[in-house]
Amino acid sequence: MTNGENSGRYADYDMPDFICDPFFQEWIIHPDGGHAAFWEGWVRQHPEKAQTIDEARLLLLSMSFEEDFPDERMVQQSLAIVREKMDGMERVVTIPQAEGTAYGPEPTSGGRIRRIRWAAAVAAAVVVGTAIGYFLIDERHAQRSYATQYAEIQTLYLPDSSKLILNAHSSVRYNKEWKPGQVREVWLDGEAYFDVRSVAASTFFVHTKDLTVEVLGTAFDIRNRRGKTEVVLQSGKIRVRFPAGGHADIVMTPGNKLHYDPAKAALAHANVIPENYTAWKDKKLTDATAGQIIEYLEDNYNKTIILENETLADKKIGGVILLDNLDDALFALSTVLNVNVIQHQDTLILKPR
């Protein structure tokens, strides 16, 4: 199936329709493939479908796939379990079975059954775990964990549909299931951007080694690197707690930056432009100092970078430095700082010309 075959009908799709669409499935299973540009562009053109797309992505990302399909008995058994379980969920996934459903161009009974099998197996895997071996969630572990490699950025959708963008060489873990009214918690090592969905009577916490951020429907960046933690609030309101004591809770408002060094028990505040601190999501840095750029390159590419003239570390680099390619970033940095880059294995020396 090509991306044009169903594009005219996608505007009428509900979440089960997206889940059952092979082209959509291919994008979720292989996010780095050629389908990404189509779907990202389509969502920009249809922002009203963004939440539906996010929820469909979340369901498909919650499982691993095998080649076989369940037989009719297993499908019906799973459907019964799903309907019973979903009565208590915040959002219900409806799996239509009557004539005239919008499941694409297959009007035959066999076509409808194949579509129903996809939706039933997907939904059942989310709520009943190992009840079906065809779409299998590993129930042996109470938590999910994700980690990125160097130079890799990954977008995740949490169980409540909140969005998390995980920077390179970072990891997160969280409970695989969040029930309505339950505290939502994420443990972070590294850096991540959170766009948290507001859920009534359900607090959201992000834990790092040294502090905890309490969230009430907001967007913020948290960076836990080099023994220090930095929090920048883009929108909404958050409360920062210090489990080890020594500091009172701090309520942050948009534009606030908090920098905490537990080794020195040092706490610093500043008002900043949040977008400059979240630009890494688009693999770039904006209006950063040379020292900040060097730190990001070291953390994201596993290199040691030595700036021989240390006074240049505070030099602000106006404009944008792209981070998606180490050589390009170093070339831009060397041009602005008027230095040569000398490489010795994984160590890079920025030497004045």
C-alpha positions as CSV (number, residue, x, y, z in Angstrom):
1,M,0.0,0.0,0.0
2,T,1.3,3.4,-0.9
3,N,0.8,6.5,1.3
4,G,-1.7,7.9,-1.2
5,E,-4.2,5.1,-1.3
6,N,-5.8,5.9,2.0
7,S,-4.7,9.5,2.5
8,G,-8.1,10.8,1.4
9,R,-9.9,8.7,4.1
10,Y,-7.6,9.2,7.0
11,A,-9.4,12.4,8.0
12,D,-12.4,10.2,8.8
13,Y,-10.4,7.6,10.7
14,D,-10.9,6.8,14.4
15,M,-8.2,5.2,16.5
16,P,-9.1,1.6,15.6
17,D,-9.0,2.5,11.9
18,F,-5.4,3.8,12.3
19,I,-4.4,0.7,14.3
20,C,-5.7,-1.5,11.5
21,D,-4.2,0.4,8.7
22,P,-1.1,-1.4,7.3
23,F,0.6,1.8,6.2
24,F,0.2,3.3,9.7
25,Q,1.4,0.1,11.3
26,E,4.5,0.1,9.1
27,W,5.3,3.6,10.3
28,I,5.1,2.6,13.9
29,I,7.0,-0.6,13.5
30,H,9.7,1.1,11.4
31,P,9.7,4.8,12.5
32,D,13.0,5.5,10.6
33,G,11.5,4.3,7.3
34,G,10.2,6.3,4.4
35,H,6.7,6.7,5.9
36,A,7.7,9.2,8.6
37,A,7.7,12.2,6.3
38,F,4.2,11.4,5.1
39,W,2.7,10.9,8.6
40,E,4.4,13.9,10.2
41,G,3.2,16.1,7.3
42,W,-0.3,14.6,7.5
43,V,-0.6,15.4,11.2
44,R,0.6,19.0,10.6
45,Q,-2.3,19.3,8.1
46,H,-4.8,17.7,10.4
47,P,-4.0,18.9,14.0
48,E,-7.5,17.8,15.1
49,K,-6.3,14.2,14.7
50,A,-3.1,14.6,16.6
51,Q,-4.5,13.1,19.8
52,T,-6.1,10.2,18.0
53,I,-2.7,9.5,16.2
54,D,-0.9,9.6,19.6
55,E,-3.3,7.1,21.2
56,A,-3.0,4.7,18.2
57,R,0.8,5.0,18.4
58,L,0.8,4.3,22.1
59,L,-1.3,1.1,21.7
60,L,0.9,-0.2,18.9
61,L,4.2,0.7,20.7
62,S,3.0,-1.2,23.8
63,M,3.5,-4.6,22.2
64,S,5.8,-6.7,20.0
65,F,4.5,-8.5,17.0
66,E,4.7,-12.1,15.6
67,E,3.7,-13.3,12.2
68,D,0.6,-15.5,13.0
69,F,-3.0,-14.4,13.6
70,P,-5.3,-15.8,16.2
71,D,-8.1,-18.1,15.2
72,E,-11.8,-17.0,15.4
73,R,-12.3,-18.6,18.9
74,M,-9.4,-16.7,20.4
75,V,-10.5,-13.5,18.8
76,Q,-13.9,-13.7,20.3
77,Q,-12.5,-14.7,23.7
78,S,-10.2,-11.8,23.6
79,L,-12.9,-9.4,22.6
80,A,-15.0,-10.5,25.5
81,I,-12.1,-9.9,27.9
82,V,-11.3,-6.5,26.3
83,R,-14.9,-5.3,26.6
84,E,-15.1,-6.2,30.3
85,K,-11.7,-4.6,31.1
86,M,-12.3,-1.5,29.1
87,D,-15.5,-0.7,31.0
88,G,-13.3,0.7,33.8
89,M,-10.8,2.6,31.6
90,E,-10.7,6.3,31.1
91,R,-11.0,6.0,27.3
92,V,-12.8,3.1,25.5
93,V,-11.5,1.6,22.2
94,T,-14.6,0.7,20.2
95,I,-14.1,-2.2,17.8
96,P,-17.1,-2.1,15.3
97,Q,-18.4,-5.4,13.8
98,A,-21.5,-4.3,12.0
99,E,-21.9,-3.7,8.2
100,G,-20.7,-0.4,6.9
101,T,-17.8,0.1,9.2
102,A,-15.0,2.4,8.0
103,Y,-12.2,-0.2,7.9
104,G,-11.1,0.4,4.4
105,P,-11.7,-1.0,1.0
106,E,-12.4,-4.7,1.9
107,P,-16.2,-5.1,1.9
108,T,-16.1,-8.9,2.2
109,S,-16.8,-10.9,5.3
110,G,-13.2,-12.2,5.2
111,G,-11.8,-8.6,5.0
112,R,-13.9,-7.5,8.0
113,I,-12.7,-10.5,10.0
114,R,-9.1,-9.7,9.2
115,R,-9.6,-6.1,10.4
116,I,-11.4,-7.2,13.5
117,R,-8.6,-9.6,14.3
118,W,-6.0,-6.9,14.1
119,A,-8.0,-4.5,16.4
120,A,-9.0,-7.3,18.8
121,A,-5.4,-8.6,19.1
122,V,-4.0,-5.1,19.6
123,A,-6.5,-4.1,22.3
124,A,-6.3,-7.4,24.1
125,A,-2.5,-7.3,24.3
126,V,-2.7,-3.9,26.0
127,V,-5.2,-5.0,28.7
128,V,-4.7,-8.8,29.2
129,G,-0.9,-9.1,28.6
130,T,-0.1,-12.7,27.7
131,A,-3.6,-13.9,27.1
132,I,-2.7,-14.1,23.4
133,G,0.7,-15.0,22.2
134,Y,0.4,-13.2,18.9
135,F,0.7,-9.7,20.2
136,L,2.7,-10.3,23.4
137,I,3.5,-7.9,26.2
138,D,6.1,-9.2,28.6
139,E,4.3,-9.3,32.0
140,R,7.4,-10.6,33.9
141,H,8.4,-7.0,34.5
142,A,6.3,-4.4,36.3
143,Q,8.1,-1.5,34.5
144,R,9.0,-0.4,31.0
145,S,12.5,1.0,30.4
146,Y,13.9,2.8,27.3
147,A,17.5,3.9,26.6
148,T,19.0,5.8,23.8
149,Q,22.4,5.3,22.2
150,Y,24.8,8.1,21.5
151,A,23.6,10.5,18.8
152,E,20.1,9.0,19.1
153,I,16.9,10.9,20.0
154,Q,13.7,8.9,20.7
155,T,10.1,10.0,21.0
156,L,8.0,8.0,23.5
157,Y,4.3,8.1,24.5
158,L,3.6,7.3,28.1
159,P,0.6,5.3,29.3
160,D,-1.5,8.5,29.7
161,S,-0.6,9.7,26.2
162,S,1.9,12.3,27.6
163,K,4.8,12.8,25.2
164,L,8.4,12.3,26.2
165,I,11.4,13.1,23.9
166,L,14.5,11.3,25.2
167,N,17.9,12.8,24.4
168,A,20.9,10.9,23.4
169,H,22.6,8.6,26.0
170,S,19.6,8.8,28.3
171,S,17.2,6.4,29.9
172,V,13.8,6.4,31.5
173,R,11.6,3.8,33.3
174,Y,8.0,3.9,34.4
175,N,5.2,1.5,35.3
176,K,3.7,-0.1,32.2
177,E,0.2,0.6,33.3
178,W,-1.2,3.8,34.9
179,K,-4.8,3.4,36.2
180,P,-7.1,6.4,36.4
181,G,-6.4,8.4,39.6
182,Q,-3.1,6.7,40.1
183,V,0.1,8.6,40.7
184,R,2.1,8.7,37.4
185,E,5.9,8.4,37.9
186,V,8.9,8.5,35.6
187,W,12.6,7.9,36.6
188,L,15.1,9.7,34.4
189,D,18.8,9.4,33.9
190,G,20.1,11.9,31.2
191,E,17.9,14.5,29.5
192,A,14.3,14.5,28.4
193,Y,11.6,16.9,27.3
194,F,8.1,16.2,28.8
195,D,4.8,17.4,27.4
196,V,2.5,16.2,30.1
197,R,-1.2,15.6,29.7
198,S,-3.4,16.9,32.5
199,V,-5.4,14.1,34.1
200,A,-7.8,14.9,36.9
201,A,-6.8,13.6,40.4
202,S,-3.6,12.1,39.0
203,T,-0.2,13.7,39.9
204,F,2.8,13.3,37.6
205,F,6.3,13.0,39.1
206,V,9.7,12.9,37.3
207,H,12.5,11.5,39.5
208,T,16.2,12.1,39.0
209,K,19.0,11.0,41.4
210,D,18.9,14.3,43.2
211,L,15.4,15.8,42.9
212,T,11.8,15.2,42.0
213,V,9.6,17.3,39.7
214,E,5.9,17.4,40.4
215,V,3.9,18.3,37.4
216,L,0.4,19.6,36.8
217,G,-0.1,19.5,33.0
218,T,2.9,21.2,31.5
219,A,5.9,21.2,29.2
220,F,9.4,21.3,30.5
221,D,13.0,20.1,30.0
222,I,15.0,18.2,32.6
223,R,18.7,17.5,32.2
224,N,20.5,15.2,34.7
225,R,24.1,15.2,33.5
226,R,27.6,15.4,35.1
227,G,26.3,15.1,38.6
228,K,24.0,18.1,38.3
229,T,20.4,18.6,37.4
230,E,18.9,21.5,35.4
231,V,15.1,22.1,35.0
232,V,13.7,24.6,32.5
233,L,9.9,25.2,32.4
234,Q,8.3,26.0,29.1
235,S,4.6,26.2,30.1
236,G,2.4,25.4,33.0
237,K,3.6,25.0,36.6
238,I,5.8,22.5,38.4
239,R,7.1,22.0,41.9
240,V,10.6,20.8,42.5
241,R,11.3,18.8,45.6
242,F,14.6,17.7,47.2
243,P,14.2,14.3,48.8
244,A,17.6,14.5,50.5
245,G,16.6,17.8,52.2
246,G,18.6,20.9,52.5
247,H,16.3,23.0,50.3
248,A,12.6,23.9,50.5
249,D,10.3,23.0,47.6
250,I,10.4,25.4,44.7
251,V,7.4,26.3,42.5
252,M,8.5,27.2,39.0
253,T,6.7,29.3,36.4
254,P,7.3,29.5,32.6
255,G,10.7,30.8,31.7
256,N,12.3,29.8,35.0
257,K,15.5,27.7,35.0
258,L,16.7,25.9,38.1
259,H,20.3,24.5,38.3
260,Y,21.2,22.2,41.2
261,D,24.6,20.9,42.1
262,P,24.1,18.4,45.0
263,A,27.9,18.0,45.6
264,K,28.1,21.6,46.6
265,A,24.4,21.9,47.8
266,A,24.3,24.8,45.4
267,L,21.0,26.0,43.9
268,A,20.8,28.7,41.2
269,H,17.8,30.3,39.5
270,A,17.5,32.3,36.3
271,N,14.9,33.5,33.8
272,V,15.6,32.2,30.3
273,I,14.1,31.7,26.9
274,P,12.8,28.1,27.3
275,E,13.0,27.4,23.6
276,N,16.8,27.8,23.7
277,Y,17.0,25.0,26.2
278,T,14.6,22.6,24.3
279,A,16.0,23.2,20.8
280,W,18.0,19.9,21.1
281,K,14.7,18.1,20.3
282,D,15.2,19.4,16.8
283,K,18.9,18.4,16.9
284,K,20.1,22.0,17.3
285,L,21.2,24.5,19.9
286,T,20.2,28.2,19.7
287,D,22.2,31.2,21.2
288,A,24.3,28.9,23.3
289,T,27.8,29.5,24.6
290,A,30.8,27.5,23.3
291,G,31.0,25.7,26.6
292,Q,27.4,24.6,26.4
293,I,27.8,23.4,22.9
294,I,30.9,21.4,23.8
295,E,29.1,19.8,26.7
296,Y,26.2,18.7,24.5
297,L,28.6,17.3,21.9
298,E,30.5,15.3,24.5
299,D,27.3,14.0,26.1
300,N,25.6,13.1,22.9
301,Y,28.6,11.7,20.9
302,N,30.7,10.1,23.6
303,K,33.7,12.4,22.9
304,T,36.1,14.3,25.1
305,I,36.6,17.8,23.7
306,I,39.4,20.0,25.1
307,L,39.2,23.8,24.5
308,E,42.8,24.9,25.0
309,N,41.8,28.6,25.4
310,E,39.3,28.2,28.2
311,T,38.3,31.8,28.1
312,L,36.4,31.0,24.9
313,A,34.0,28.7,26.8
314,D,31.9,31.7,27.7
315,K,31.7,33.1,24.2
316,K,28.1,33.1,23.0
317,I,27.5,31.7,19.6
318,G,24.7,33.6,18.0
319,G,22.2,31.7,15.8
320,V,21.8,28.0,15.4
321,I,24.3,25.2,15.7
322,L,23.1,21.9,14.2
323,L,23.7,18.8,16.4
324,D,22.7,16.0,14.0
325,N,26.2,15.6,12.6
326,L,29.3,15.9,14.8
327,D,31.7,17.0,12.0
328,D,29.3,19.7,10.9
329,A,28.9,21.0,14.4
330,L,32.7,21.0,15.0
331,F,33.2,22.8,11.7
332,A,30.8,25.6,12.7
333,L,32.4,25.8,16.2
334,S,35.9,26.0,14.8
335,T,35.0,28.7,12.4
336,V,33.3,30.9,15.0
337,L,36.1,30.4,17.6
338,N,38.9,30.5,15.0
339,V,40.4,27.2,16.2
340,N,41.7,24.0,14.6
341,V,40.2,20.6,15.5
342,I,42.9,18.0,16.3
343,Q,41.7,14.5,16.9
344,H,43.3,11.7,18.9
345,Q,41.0,8.7,19.0
346,D,37.9,9.9,21.0
347,T,39.6,13.1,22.2
348,L,39.2,16.3,20.2
349,I,41.4,19.3,20.9
350,L,40.3,22.8,19.8
351,K,43.6,24.6,19.3
352,P,43.8,28.3,18.5
353,R,45.0,29.0,15.0
